[in-house]
Amino acid sequence: MKKFWKRVALAGTLTFLVAVLAGSILFKTAERKIAARMGPPELTIRYTAADDFSYRTLDGTLHHLSDNHGKVVLVDLWGTWCIQCVAEMPTVEKLYTHFRNDPNVVFLIVSRMDSPEAVRAYARRNRLNLPFYITHDEDIPRSMQLGQYPATFLYAKNGELVTKHSGAANWADKSVVNFISRLERQ
């Protein structure tokens, strides 16, 4: 009887490992397909009043969007569990690298429904150097809940919302760099 239960435990463990491996392969395959089809986001200027929202560093320090007044701000609401979010993240990294040393442009890559540990592990595993933050759904204003993730928002230096985009996009496209540079000059 003891041998039977060992075999059942072994079979269960193997089944679990095969399922995890298959799930990982499917996730990566879907991620690659989405990334291959991503185009640049369609960004049009539509100034509207912005709702403030709070987010935290991975160490727990509380911040607000309004803390960045006087700077162009890109907010990307995403999650490690979101295939489209993961697919576009390398292009967000490229855009960030372009503006990394520009004191007038701020990137807020804000994960929802992830723990700080999950975000750190994701960033480390994918060699990303983005400024990652976390938030909770109740801290996201209704105006920023677009019903699809990733959800990306660009704010002018005066704090107004300029444009928003939902779904995966190629944020490294030159049109995005030009759009942000234009906002900097305003």
Sequence and secondary structure as in RCSB ss.txt:
>XXXX:A:sequence
MKKFWKRVALAGTLTFLVAVLAGSILFKTAERKIAARMGPPELTIRYTAADDFSYRTLDGTLHHLSDNHGKVVLV
DLWGTWCIQCVAEMPTVEKLYTHFRNDPNVVFLIVSRMDSPEAVRAYARRNRLNLPFYITHDEDIPRSMQLGQYP
ATFLYAKNGELVTKHSGAANWADKSVVNFISRLERQ
>XXXX:A:secstr
 HHHHHHHHHHHHHHHHHHHHHHHHHHHHHHHHHHHH          B     EEEETT  EEEGGGGTTSEEEE
EEE TT HHHHHHHHHHHHHHHHHTT TTEEEEEEEES  HHHHHHHHHHTT    EEEE GGGS GGG  SSSS
EEEEE TTS EEEEEES   TTSHHHHHHHHHHHH 
